[in-house]
Amino acid sequence: MRPVTFGMNISLDGYCDHTFTIPTEELYDYFTGMMDDVDLVFFGRVMYQLMFPYWADVARDQSGTPGEIKFAERFTAIDKVVVSRSLESAPENVRIIRSNPAAELLKLKQQPGKKISVDSVSMLPELISAGLIDEFNLVIHPVIVGKGRPILPAGSLQEQLNLKLVETKNFSSGAVAHHYRKG
């Protein structure tokens, strides 16, 4: 089975929000490197609409720093699945599914290929509970925000999930990337 990985930027107090940090070239290089092992991204609608068309525009227009452009080109080239009941249409390398994300991800996991990257906080509890997330890549930023969307809402998991730390990487910004696998 192909591995499924979840990756997210989070604050020290566990919140996910793209507004609390300014990504550096070093972070773009890190995330671009992570995409080398990924051939499918599994999105919820909110995260998908946050990421696109923004990154598609950066790739097309070559607007941004060299790190942003490289990330945008790699990220937009990867096939995507978006879970949404309301999204009407999507570009050619994006497939929309309407329901049952865990069952769909299980089917995709059983197909040959590279890693699947899950980019959805809203589906995370369901996908963890279904045993579908194999790896976690969390980039923790040196900021306490005290509000926003938590990576996992209190009480959202039925059982504790034990992880094994595989690697850490320190960034000059003070952010630290932690790569974990299921224990």
PyMOL CGO cylinders between C-alpha atoms (Angstrom):
from pymol import cmd
from pymol.cgo import CYLINDER

trace = [
    CYLINDER, 0.00, 0.00, 0.00, 1.17, 3.48, -0.70, 0.3, 1, 1, 1, 1, 1, 1,
    CYLINDER, 1.17, 3.48, -0.70, 1.80, 5.68, 2.33, 0.3, 1, 1, 1, 1, 1, 1,
    CYLINDER, 1.80, 5.68, 2.33, -0.46, 8.58, 3.26, 0.3, 1, 1, 1, 1, 1, 1,
    CYLINDER, -0.46, 8.58, 3.26, 1.14, 11.63, 4.84, 0.3, 1, 1, 1, 1, 1, 1,
    CYLINDER, 1.14, 11.63, 4.84, -0.40, 14.64, 6.53, 0.3, 1, 1, 1, 1, 1, 1,
    CYLINDER, -0.40, 14.64, 6.53, 1.51, 17.91, 6.57, 0.3, 1, 1, 1, 1, 1, 1,
    CYLINDER, 1.51, 17.91, 6.57, 0.70, 21.27, 8.12, 0.3, 1, 1, 1, 1, 1, 1,
    CYLINDER, 0.70, 21.27, 8.12, 2.16, 24.49, 9.44, 0.3, 1, 1, 1, 1, 1, 1,
    CYLINDER, 2.16, 24.49, 9.44, 1.10, 25.04, 13.05, 0.3, 1, 1, 1, 1, 1, 1,
    CYLINDER, 1.10, 25.04, 13.05, 1.72, 27.53, 15.83, 0.3, 1, 1, 1, 1, 1, 1,
    CYLINDER, 1.72, 27.53, 15.83, 3.34, 26.53, 19.12, 0.3, 1, 1, 1, 1, 1, 1,
    CYLINDER, 3.34, 26.53, 19.12, -0.13, 26.36, 20.66, 0.3, 1, 1, 1, 1, 1, 1,
    CYLINDER, -0.13, 26.36, 20.66, -1.44, 24.00, 17.96, 0.3, 1, 1, 1, 1, 1, 1,
    CYLINDER, -1.44, 24.00, 17.96, -3.39, 26.28, 15.62, 0.3, 1, 1, 1, 1, 1, 1,
    CYLINDER, -3.39, 26.28, 15.62, -3.40, 26.05, 11.82, 0.3, 1, 1, 1, 1, 1, 1,
    CYLINDER, -3.40, 26.05, 11.82, -3.67, 29.31, 9.92, 0.3, 1, 1, 1, 1, 1, 1,
    CYLINDER, -3.67, 29.31, 9.92, -1.73, 30.57, 6.95, 0.3, 1, 1, 1, 1, 1, 1,
    CYLINDER, -1.73, 30.57, 6.95, -1.76, 34.16, 8.27, 0.3, 1, 1, 1, 1, 1, 1,
    CYLINDER, -1.76, 34.16, 8.27, 0.46, 33.77, 11.35, 0.3, 1, 1, 1, 1, 1, 1,
    CYLINDER, 0.46, 33.77, 11.35, 3.74, 33.17, 9.56, 0.3, 1, 1, 1, 1, 1, 1,
    CYLINDER, 3.74, 33.17, 9.56, 5.68, 34.41, 6.58, 0.3, 1, 1, 1, 1, 1, 1,
    CYLINDER, 5.68, 34.41, 6.58, 7.21, 31.48, 4.71, 0.3, 1, 1, 1, 1, 1, 1,
    CYLINDER, 7.21, 31.48, 4.71, 10.91, 31.74, 3.89, 0.3, 1, 1, 1, 1, 1, 1,
    CYLINDER, 10.91, 31.74, 3.89, 12.81, 30.41, 0.88, 0.3, 1, 1, 1, 1, 1, 1,
    CYLINDER, 12.81, 30.41, 0.88, 14.14, 27.73, 3.20, 0.3, 1, 1, 1, 1, 1, 1,
    CYLINDER, 14.14, 27.73, 3.20, 10.58, 26.59, 4.05, 0.3, 1, 1, 1, 1, 1, 1,
    CYLINDER, 10.58, 26.59, 4.05, 9.53, 26.62, 0.39, 0.3, 1, 1, 1, 1, 1, 1,
    CYLINDER, 9.53, 26.62, 0.39, 12.52, 24.42, -0.43, 0.3, 1, 1, 1, 1, 1, 1,
    CYLINDER, 12.52, 24.42, -0.43, 11.55, 22.05, 2.38, 0.3, 1, 1, 1, 1, 1, 1,
    CYLINDER, 11.55, 22.05, 2.38, 7.94, 21.71, 1.20, 0.3, 1, 1, 1, 1, 1, 1,
    CYLINDER, 7.94, 21.71, 1.20, 9.01, 21.39, -2.44, 0.3, 1, 1, 1, 1, 1, 1,
    CYLINDER, 9.01, 21.39, -2.44, 11.34, 18.56, -1.44, 0.3, 1, 1, 1, 1, 1, 1,
    CYLINDER, 11.34, 18.56, -1.44, 8.50, 16.81, 0.36, 0.3, 1, 1, 1, 1, 1, 1,
    CYLINDER, 8.50, 16.81, 0.36, 6.48, 16.89, -2.88, 0.3, 1, 1, 1, 1, 1, 1,
    CYLINDER, 6.48, 16.89, -2.88, 9.15, 14.82, -4.67, 0.3, 1, 1, 1, 1, 1, 1,
    CYLINDER, 9.15, 14.82, -4.67, 7.73, 11.70, -2.98, 0.3, 1, 1, 1, 1, 1, 1,
    CYLINDER, 7.73, 11.70, -2.98, 4.07, 12.64, -3.59, 0.3, 1, 1, 1, 1, 1, 1,
    CYLINDER, 4.07, 12.64, -3.59, 1.96, 12.00, -6.69, 0.3, 1, 1, 1, 1, 1, 1,
    CYLINDER, 1.96, 12.00, -6.69, -1.50, 12.78, -5.29, 0.3, 1, 1, 1, 1, 1, 1,
    CYLINDER, -1.50, 12.78, -5.29, -2.83, 15.45, -2.92, 0.3, 1, 1, 1, 1, 1, 1,
    CYLINDER, -2.83, 15.45, -2.92, -6.10, 14.79, -1.08, 0.3, 1, 1, 1, 1, 1, 1,
    CYLINDER, -6.10, 14.79, -1.08, -7.85, 18.05, -0.15, 0.3, 1, 1, 1, 1, 1, 1,
    CYLINDER, -7.85, 18.05, -0.15, -10.91, 19.26, 1.63, 0.3, 1, 1, 1, 1, 1, 1,
    CYLINDER, -10.91, 19.26, 1.63, -12.67, 22.07, -0.21, 0.3, 1, 1, 1, 1, 1, 1,
    CYLINDER, -12.67, 22.07, -0.21, -11.59, 24.87, 2.14, 0.3, 1, 1, 1, 1, 1, 1,
    CYLINDER, -11.59, 24.87, 2.14, -7.88, 24.06, 1.88, 0.3, 1, 1, 1, 1, 1, 1,
    CYLINDER, -7.88, 24.06, 1.88, -8.16, 23.47, -1.86, 0.3, 1, 1, 1, 1, 1, 1,
    CYLINDER, -8.16, 23.47, -1.86, -9.74, 26.89, -2.40, 0.3, 1, 1, 1, 1, 1, 1,
    CYLINDER, -9.74, 26.89, -2.40, -7.08, 28.49, -0.20, 0.3, 1, 1, 1, 1, 1, 1,
    CYLINDER, -7.08, 28.49, -0.20, -4.29, 26.93, -2.27, 0.3, 1, 1, 1, 1, 1, 1,
    CYLINDER, -4.29, 26.93, -2.27, -5.86, 27.33, -5.74, 0.3, 1, 1, 1, 1, 1, 1,
    CYLINDER, -5.86, 27.33, -5.74, -5.94, 29.29, -7.92, 0.3, 1, 1, 1, 1, 1, 1,
    CYLINDER, -5.94, 29.29, -7.92, -3.19, 31.11, -5.97, 0.3, 1, 1, 1, 1, 1, 1,
    CYLINDER, -3.19, 31.11, -5.97, -0.39, 28.58, -6.62, 0.3, 1, 1, 1, 1, 1, 1,
    CYLINDER, -0.39, 28.58, -6.62, -1.56, 27.88, -10.16, 0.3, 1, 1, 1, 1, 1, 1,
    CYLINDER, -1.56, 27.88, -10.16, -1.30, 31.62, -10.88, 0.3, 1, 1, 1, 1, 1, 1,
    CYLINDER, -1.30, 31.62, -10.88, 2.22, 31.79, -9.39, 0.3, 1, 1, 1, 1, 1, 1,
    CYLINDER, 2.22, 31.79, -9.39, 3.32, 28.85, -11.58, 0.3, 1, 1, 1, 1, 1, 1,
    CYLINDER, 3.32, 28.85, -11.58, 1.70, 30.26, -14.72, 0.3, 1, 1, 1, 1, 1, 1,
    CYLINDER, 1.70, 30.26, -14.72, 2.82, 33.88, -14.27, 0.3, 1, 1, 1, 1, 1, 1,
    CYLINDER, 2.82, 33.88, -14.27, 6.22, 33.03, -12.74, 0.3, 1, 1, 1, 1, 1, 1,
    CYLINDER, 6.22, 33.03, -12.74, 5.37, 35.59, -10.05, 0.3, 1, 1, 1, 1, 1, 1,
    CYLINDER, 5.37, 35.59, -10.05, 7.08, 35.26, -6.70, 0.3, 1, 1, 1, 1, 1, 1,
    CYLINDER, 7.08, 35.26, -6.70, 10.46, 34.34, -5.35, 0.3, 1, 1, 1, 1, 1, 1,
    CYLINDER, 10.46, 34.34, -5.35, 12.45, 31.47, -6.89, 0.3, 1, 1, 1, 1, 1, 1,
    CYLINDER, 12.45, 31.47, -6.89, 11.38, 29.23, -3.99, 0.3, 1, 1, 1, 1, 1, 1,
    CYLINDER, 11.38, 29.23, -3.99, 7.71, 30.12, -4.43, 0.3, 1, 1, 1, 1, 1, 1,
    CYLINDER, 7.71, 30.12, -4.43, 7.85, 29.48, -8.18, 0.3, 1, 1, 1, 1, 1, 1,
    CYLINDER, 7.85, 29.48, -8.18, 9.57, 26.12, -7.77, 0.3, 1, 1, 1, 1, 1, 1,
    CYLINDER, 9.57, 26.12, -7.77, 7.01, 25.07, -5.13, 0.3, 1, 1, 1, 1, 1, 1,
    CYLINDER, 7.01, 25.07, -5.13, 4.11, 26.33, -7.27, 0.3, 1, 1, 1, 1, 1, 1,
    CYLINDER, 4.11, 26.33, -7.27, 5.28, 24.44, -10.35, 0.3, 1, 1, 1, 1, 1, 1,
    CYLINDER, 5.28, 24.44, -10.35, 5.72, 21.18, -8.46, 0.3, 1, 1, 1, 1, 1, 1,
    CYLINDER, 5.72, 21.18, -8.46, 2.54, 21.55, -6.43, 0.3, 1, 1, 1, 1, 1, 1,
    CYLINDER, 2.54, 21.55, -6.43, 0.26, 22.39, -9.35, 0.3, 1, 1, 1, 1, 1, 1,
    CYLINDER, 0.26, 22.39, -9.35, 1.61, 19.52, -11.47, 0.3, 1, 1, 1, 1, 1, 1,
    CYLINDER, 1.61, 19.52, -11.47, 0.54, 16.89, -8.93, 0.3, 1, 1, 1, 1, 1, 1,
    CYLINDER, 0.54, 16.89, -8.93, -2.87, 15.23, -9.36, 0.3, 1, 1, 1, 1, 1, 1,
    CYLINDER, -2.87, 15.23, -9.36, -5.46, 16.16, -6.76, 0.3, 1, 1, 1, 1, 1, 1,
    CYLINDER, -5.46, 16.16, -6.76, -8.66, 14.86, -5.22, 0.3, 1, 1, 1, 1, 1, 1,
    CYLINDER, -8.66, 14.86, -5.22, -10.99, 17.37, -3.56, 0.3, 1, 1, 1, 1, 1, 1,
    CYLINDER, -10.99, 17.37, -3.56, -13.77, 16.33, -1.20, 0.3, 1, 1, 1, 1, 1, 1,
    CYLINDER, -13.77, 16.33, -1.20, -16.64, 18.77, -1.69, 0.3, 1, 1, 1, 1, 1, 1,
    CYLINDER, -16.64, 18.77, -1.69, -20.41, 18.80, -1.93, 0.3, 1, 1, 1, 1, 1, 1,
    CYLINDER, -20.41, 18.80, -1.93, -20.49, 22.34, -3.33, 0.3, 1, 1, 1, 1, 1, 1,
    CYLINDER, -20.49, 22.34, -3.33, -17.53, 22.72, -5.70, 0.3, 1, 1, 1, 1, 1, 1,
    CYLINDER, -17.53, 22.72, -5.70, -18.94, 22.85, -9.24, 0.3, 1, 1, 1, 1, 1, 1,
    CYLINDER, -18.94, 22.85, -9.24, -15.85, 22.21, -11.34, 0.3, 1, 1, 1, 1, 1, 1,
    CYLINDER, -15.85, 22.21, -11.34, -12.08, 21.84, -11.20, 0.3, 1, 1, 1, 1, 1, 1,
    CYLINDER, -12.08, 21.84, -11.20, -9.09, 21.84, -13.56, 0.3, 1, 1, 1, 1, 1, 1,
    CYLINDER, -9.09, 21.84, -13.56, -8.08, 18.74, -15.49, 0.3, 1, 1, 1, 1, 1, 1,
    CYLINDER, -8.08, 18.74, -15.49, -5.76, 17.23, -12.88, 0.3, 1, 1, 1, 1, 1, 1,
    CYLINDER, -5.76, 17.23, -12.88, -8.31, 17.64, -10.07, 0.3, 1, 1, 1, 1, 1, 1,
    CYLINDER, -8.31, 17.64, -10.07, -11.06, 15.12, -9.35, 0.3, 1, 1, 1, 1, 1, 1,
    CYLINDER, -11.06, 15.12, -9.35, -14.00, 16.03, -7.10, 0.3, 1, 1, 1, 1, 1, 1,
    CYLINDER, -14.00, 16.03, -7.10, -15.59, 13.45, -4.81, 0.3, 1, 1, 1, 1, 1, 1,
    CYLINDER, -15.59, 13.45, -4.81, -18.81, 14.20, -3.00, 0.3, 1, 1, 1, 1, 1, 1,
    CYLINDER, -18.81, 14.20, -3.00, -18.85, 11.89, 0.01, 0.3, 1, 1, 1, 1, 1, 1,
    CYLINDER, -18.85, 11.89, 0.01, -17.12, 9.26, 2.14, 0.3, 1, 1, 1, 1, 1, 1,
    CYLINDER, -17.12, 9.26, 2.14, -13.54, 10.57, 2.13, 0.3, 1, 1, 1, 1, 1, 1,
    CYLINDER, -13.54, 10.57, 2.13, -12.17, 7.69, 4.24, 0.3, 1, 1, 1, 1, 1, 1,
    CYLINDER, -12.17, 7.69, 4.24, -13.44, 5.03, 1.82, 0.3, 1, 1, 1, 1, 1, 1,
    CYLINDER, -13.44, 5.03, 1.82, -12.12, 6.98, -1.16, 0.3, 1, 1, 1, 1, 1, 1,
    CYLINDER, -12.12, 6.98, -1.16, -8.71, 7.49, 0.45, 0.3, 1, 1, 1, 1, 1, 1,
    CYLINDER, -8.71, 7.49, 0.45, -8.53, 3.77, 1.27, 0.3, 1, 1, 1, 1, 1, 1,
    CYLINDER, -8.53, 3.77, 1.27, -9.14, 2.92, -2.42, 0.3, 1, 1, 1, 1, 1, 1,
    CYLINDER, -9.14, 2.92, -2.42, -6.46, 5.38, -3.50, 0.3, 1, 1, 1, 1, 1, 1,
    CYLINDER, -6.46, 5.38, -3.50, -4.03, 4.04, -0.88, 0.3, 1, 1, 1, 1, 1, 1,
    CYLINDER, -4.03, 4.04, -0.88, -4.41, 0.54, -2.34, 0.3, 1, 1, 1, 1, 1, 1,
    CYLINDER, -4.41, 0.54, -2.34, -3.44, 1.70, -5.84, 0.3, 1, 1, 1, 1, 1, 1,
    CYLINDER, -3.44, 1.70, -5.84, 0.19, 1.75, -6.97, 0.3, 1, 1, 1, 1, 1, 1,
    CYLINDER, 0.19, 1.75, -6.97, 2.04, 5.04, -6.78, 0.3, 1, 1, 1, 1, 1, 1,
    CYLINDER, 2.04, 5.04, -6.78, 4.02, 7.38, -4.58, 0.3, 1, 1, 1, 1, 1, 1,
    CYLINDER, 4.02, 7.38, -4.58, 2.81, 8.94, -1.33, 0.3, 1, 1, 1, 1, 1, 1,
    CYLINDER, 2.81, 8.94, -1.33, -0.57, 10.60, -0.98, 0.3, 1, 1, 1, 1, 1, 1,
    CYLINDER, -0.57, 10.60, -0.98, -0.48, 13.93, 0.85, 0.3, 1, 1, 1, 1, 1, 1,
    CYLINDER, -0.48, 13.93, 0.85, -3.55, 14.83, 2.88, 0.3, 1, 1, 1, 1, 1, 1,
    CYLINDER, -3.55, 14.83, 2.88, -4.07, 18.58, 3.21, 0.3, 1, 1, 1, 1, 1, 1,
    CYLINDER, -4.07, 18.58, 3.21, -7.25, 18.89, 5.23, 0.3, 1, 1, 1, 1, 1, 1,
    CYLINDER, -7.25, 18.89, 5.23, -7.65, 19.71, 8.90, 0.3, 1, 1, 1, 1, 1, 1,
    CYLINDER, -7.65, 19.71, 8.90, -11.41, 19.14, 8.80, 0.3, 1, 1, 1, 1, 1, 1,
    CYLINDER, -11.41, 19.14, 8.80, -11.09, 15.49, 7.70, 0.3, 1, 1, 1, 1, 1, 1,
    CYLINDER, -11.09, 15.49, 7.70, -8.06, 14.71, 9.88, 0.3, 1, 1, 1, 1, 1, 1,
    CYLINDER, -8.06, 14.71, 9.88, -9.93, 13.13, 12.84, 0.3, 1, 1, 1, 1, 1, 1,
    CYLINDER, -9.93, 13.13, 12.84, -11.95, 10.86, 10.52, 0.3, 1, 1, 1, 1, 1, 1,
    CYLINDER, -11.95, 10.86, 10.52, -8.87, 9.80, 8.55, 0.3, 1, 1, 1, 1, 1, 1,
    CYLINDER, -8.87, 9.80, 8.55, -6.79, 9.16, 11.68, 0.3, 1, 1, 1, 1, 1, 1,
    CYLINDER, -6.79, 9.16, 11.68, -9.64, 7.14, 13.23, 0.3, 1, 1, 1, 1, 1, 1,
    CYLINDER, -9.64, 7.14, 13.23, -9.87, 5.06, 10.03, 0.3, 1, 1, 1, 1, 1, 1,
    CYLINDER, -9.87, 5.06, 10.03, -6.14, 4.30, 10.35, 0.3, 1, 1, 1, 1, 1, 1,
    CYLINDER, -6.14, 4.30, 10.35, -5.31, 5.93, 7.02, 0.3, 1, 1, 1, 1, 1, 1,
    CYLINDER, -5.31, 5.93, 7.02, -2.61, 8.45, 7.98, 0.3, 1, 1, 1, 1, 1, 1,
    CYLINDER, -2.61, 8.45, 7.98, 0.83, 6.83, 8.11, 0.3, 1, 1, 1, 1, 1, 1,
    CYLINDER, 0.83, 6.83, 8.11, 3.07, 9.89, 8.50, 0.3, 1, 1, 1, 1, 1, 1,
    CYLINDER, 3.07, 9.89, 8.50, 2.81, 13.38, 9.94, 0.3, 1, 1, 1, 1, 1, 1,
    CYLINDER, 2.81, 13.38, 9.94, 4.97, 16.31, 8.83, 0.3, 1, 1, 1, 1, 1, 1,
    CYLINDER, 4.97, 16.31, 8.83, 4.37, 19.20, 11.18, 0.3, 1, 1, 1, 1, 1, 1,
    CYLINDER, 4.37, 19.20, 11.18, 6.23, 22.48, 10.85, 0.3, 1, 1, 1, 1, 1, 1,
    CYLINDER, 6.23, 22.48, 10.85, 5.91, 24.25, 14.18, 0.3, 1, 1, 1, 1, 1, 1,
    CYLINDER, 5.91, 24.25, 14.18, 6.43, 28.00, 14.02, 0.3, 1, 1, 1, 1, 1, 1,
    CYLINDER, 6.43, 28.00, 14.02, 7.75, 30.08, 16.94, 0.3, 1, 1, 1, 1, 1, 1,
    CYLINDER, 7.75, 30.08, 16.94, 4.51, 31.95, 17.53, 0.3, 1, 1, 1, 1, 1, 1,
    CYLINDER, 4.51, 31.95, 17.53, 1.64, 31.62, 20.01, 0.3, 1, 1, 1, 1, 1, 1,
    CYLINDER, 1.64, 31.62, 20.01, -1.58, 32.86, 18.45, 0.3, 1, 1, 1, 1, 1, 1,
    CYLINDER, -1.58, 32.86, 18.45, -4.20, 31.88, 21.04, 0.3, 1, 1, 1, 1, 1, 1,
    CYLINDER, -4.20, 31.88, 21.04, -6.99, 31.54, 18.48, 0.3, 1, 1, 1, 1, 1, 1,
    CYLINDER, -6.99, 31.54, 18.48, -7.93, 29.93, 15.21, 0.3, 1, 1, 1, 1, 1, 1,
    CYLINDER, -7.93, 29.93, 15.21, -8.51, 26.40, 14.06, 0.3, 1, 1, 1, 1, 1, 1,
    CYLINDER, -8.51, 26.40, 14.06, -6.76, 23.74, 16.16, 0.3, 1, 1, 1, 1, 1, 1,
    CYLINDER, -6.76, 23.74, 16.16, -5.02, 20.92, 14.36, 0.3, 1, 1, 1, 1, 1, 1,
    CYLINDER, -5.02, 20.92, 14.36, -7.38, 18.55, 16.21, 0.3, 1, 1, 1, 1, 1, 1,
    CYLINDER, -7.38, 18.55, 16.21, -10.44, 19.68, 18.13, 0.3, 1, 1, 1, 1, 1, 1,
    CYLINDER, -10.44, 19.68, 18.13, -10.68, 18.42, 21.72, 0.3, 1, 1, 1, 1, 1, 1,
    CYLINDER, -10.68, 18.42, 21.72, -12.38, 15.03, 21.88, 0.3, 1, 1, 1, 1, 1, 1,
    CYLINDER, -12.38, 15.03, 21.88, -12.15, 14.41, 18.13, 0.3, 1, 1, 1, 1, 1, 1,
    CYLINDER, -12.15, 14.41, 18.13, -10.25, 11.11, 18.45, 0.3, 1, 1, 1, 1, 1, 1,
    CYLINDER, -10.25, 11.11, 18.45, -11.59, 7.96, 20.08, 0.3, 1, 1, 1, 1, 1, 1,
    CYLINDER, -11.59, 7.96, 20.08, -8.11, 6.59, 20.81, 0.3, 1, 1, 1, 1, 1, 1,
    CYLINDER, -8.11, 6.59, 20.81, -4.65, 8.01, 21.40, 0.3, 1, 1, 1, 1, 1, 1,
    CYLINDER, -4.65, 8.01, 21.40, -2.33, 7.71, 18.39, 0.3, 1, 1, 1, 1, 1, 1,
    CYLINDER, -2.33, 7.71, 18.39, 1.29, 6.97, 19.28, 0.3, 1, 1, 1, 1, 1, 1,
    CYLINDER, 1.29, 6.97, 19.28, 3.90, 8.19, 16.83, 0.3, 1, 1, 1, 1, 1, 1,
    CYLINDER, 3.90, 8.19, 16.83, 7.61, 7.62, 16.30, 0.3, 1, 1, 1, 1, 1, 1,
    CYLINDER, 7.61, 7.62, 16.30, 9.82, 10.63, 15.59, 0.3, 1, 1, 1, 1, 1, 1,
    CYLINDER, 9.82, 10.63, 15.59, 11.74, 9.96, 12.37, 0.3, 1, 1, 1, 1, 1, 1,
    CYLINDER, 11.74, 9.96, 12.37, 13.44, 13.28, 11.70, 0.3, 1, 1, 1, 1, 1, 1,
    CYLINDER, 13.44, 13.28, 11.70, 13.59, 16.91, 12.75, 0.3, 1, 1, 1, 1, 1, 1,
    CYLINDER, 13.59, 16.91, 12.75, 14.83, 19.91, 10.82, 0.3, 1, 1, 1, 1, 1, 1,
    CYLINDER, 14.83, 19.91, 10.82, 15.53, 23.34, 12.24, 0.3, 1, 1, 1, 1, 1, 1,
    CYLINDER, 15.53, 23.34, 12.24, 15.03, 26.45, 10.13, 0.3, 1, 1, 1, 1, 1, 1,
    CYLINDER, 15.03, 26.45, 10.13, 16.76, 29.80, 10.51, 0.3, 1, 1, 1, 1, 1, 1,
    CYLINDER, 16.76, 29.80, 10.51, 13.34, 31.38, 11.17, 0.3, 1, 1, 1, 1, 1, 1,
    CYLINDER, 13.34, 31.38, 11.17, 13.06, 29.35, 14.37, 0.3, 1, 1, 1, 1, 1, 1,
    CYLINDER, 13.06, 29.35, 14.37, 10.49, 26.96, 12.87, 0.3, 1, 1, 1, 1, 1, 1,
    CYLINDER, 10.49, 26.96, 12.87, 11.09, 23.26, 13.42, 0.3, 1, 1, 1, 1, 1, 1,
    CYLINDER, 11.09, 23.26, 13.42, 9.86, 20.47, 11.15, 0.3, 1, 1, 1, 1, 1, 1,
    CYLINDER, 9.86, 20.47, 11.15, 8.95, 17.19, 12.83, 0.3, 1, 1, 1, 1, 1, 1,
    CYLINDER, 8.95, 17.19, 12.83, 8.45, 14.05, 10.74, 0.3, 1, 1, 1, 1, 1, 1,
    CYLINDER, 8.45, 14.05, 10.74, 6.59, 11.25, 12.54, 0.3, 1, 1, 1, 1, 1, 1,
    CYLINDER, 6.59, 11.25, 12.54, 5.37, 7.78, 11.56, 0.3, 1, 1, 1, 1, 1, 1,
    CYLINDER, 5.37, 7.78, 11.56, 2.79, 5.62, 13.26, 0.3, 1, 1, 1, 1, 1, 1,
    CYLINDER, 2.79, 5.62, 13.26, 4.44, 3.78, 16.15, 0.3, 1, 1, 1, 1, 1, 1,
]
cmd.load_cgo(trace, "trace")
